[in-house]
Amino acid sequence: FIDALGTIFGFISEEVASKMRILIEHQQGVHGKEYTSMRSMINYELTNNVVNFRELPSDRLQSGCRTLLRLHRALRWLQLFLDKLRVSSENDSMPISCAEAYEQSLAKYHSWLVRKAAGIAFLALPVRTDFLKILCLEDNKETKDKLWRAVKLIDRVYNVTQGMYALYNMLELP
């Protein structure tokens, strides 16, 4: 999805790929059996002080909990953006919709510089009809239904992850 938006959004795609590589490294590492589920990962990392609640560790592989949390936050942005795309009309601005989704989800976790860079990247988004073509979608009811199903599926995944992180008081990891 992100790759289809061109090189200006390449940094987002690379960030997601980087975080996925970290999780895979954990799964394939010495303690891989501890990374078979979200619950087992959280329990292992909390029990073994892998998660640092105050600062980012610079001398070792980032924790799976912290990494998954960042992907979780990005998933929220995607959910909000796809929902805005679903309810938007032909004349609605994709840069504004994307920026609103970003402000509602990721912006509070980013520095001023990252927020400004994101805002500039959003301005490069095409108009809605061209955006749908990039995604190989047409502007019709079937597309709105597909987007609605995607939003609902993302919502289920998001809510399970949100609940698990809330249970362990891990929603505000640095």
Buried (B, 14 or more C-beta within 10 A) or exposed (E): BBEEBEEEBEBBBEBBEEBEEBBEBBBEEEBEEBBEEBEEBBEBBBEEEBBBEEEEEEEEEBBBBBBBBBBBBBBBBBBBBBBBBBEBEEEEBBBBBBBBBBBBBBBEBBEEEEBEEBBEBBEBBBBBEEBBBEBEBEBEEEBBEBBBEBBEEBBEEBEEBBEBBEEBEBBEBE
